[in-house]
Amino acid sequence: MSKFRATLASHKVLIADGATGTTLQKAGLPPGTAPERWNLENQDAVRALHRGYIEAGSDMVLTNTFGGTSVRLRREGLAERAAEINRAAAMLAREMAGESVLVAGDIGPTGELMAPLGTLSHEDAVASFAEQAGALAEGGVDVILIETMSDLAEVQAAVEGVRKVTDLPLMVTMSFDTRGRTMMGVKPDGAARTLASMGVDVMGANCGRTLTETLDAVLKMREAVPDAVLMAKPNAGLPHAEGGDLVYDVTPEVMAEFGRRFVNEAGVKIFGGCCGSTAEHIRAVAEALKL
């Protein structure tokens, strides 16, 4: 049994980490700059990111590679360094996690529409996802997380790419942020059945508009696939501008209370935070769920 699956089986719930991008921006990452740059250019800040969540109680941290496909890094002129960036990110997370905390290799969407709606071919998407997953595996991650997806065709390409290069456990979460569906119109129940047919280890929802909407999506996934292992990583609400900064309204206390609801009502096995969530949010969640 893999380390990830053994840890999952031995815990009632695993605490994931919180936001990456908004946390690094608070540490000085210039707006509009790809966070993945700092895996090479400011490694101490990435170490501090992971350290903060681990000290707050995270059982799992995500690599700083949400936008780490070569397709997405092309916008930054970094496509040729995709493997290097992902490998470095995995090694930084592994360094801080040691052997007691799990490291999830984070794979986000390419930011391009898949053909025929867009210009990204299935073959090119598979190749880009495979390159990223291979580098993450080489860097020492315990599990791969494909997250914030809205298109099942892109999920299929990502899963295929991952499976070409590694047999690590695989988690997939989608973002249901458009009236209960993903941006591409996918419903939670349909997503759950499709993901189950792909044989993923864990499925769920992340990001989204509100905690309530994300909980509703996860409950529908549970109903559609009763034996699914579920994960939730919701945003700390929606941001609003305040004095030139983006402020998220959900407090650590509210996040912790919803953490209890996700676990007690939906049977979520992995819970953390997405955009706007901080180490303080994760500390409150850990204290609430590890009682």
BELURBEL-V50984 format. One record per helix or strand of 3 or more residues. SS is the DSSP state (a for helix, b for strand). FROM is the first residue (numbers start at 0). LEN is the number of residues. If there is no record, write none. Layout:
SS/FROM/LEN
SS/FROM/LEN
This chain:
a/2/8
a/20/6
a/34/7
a/42/14
b/59/3
a/69/7
a/78/19
b/101/6
a/121/18
b/142/7
a/151/14
b/168/6
a/187/11
b/201/6
a/210/14
b/229/5
b/238/4
b/244/4
a/251/15
b/269/4
a/278/11
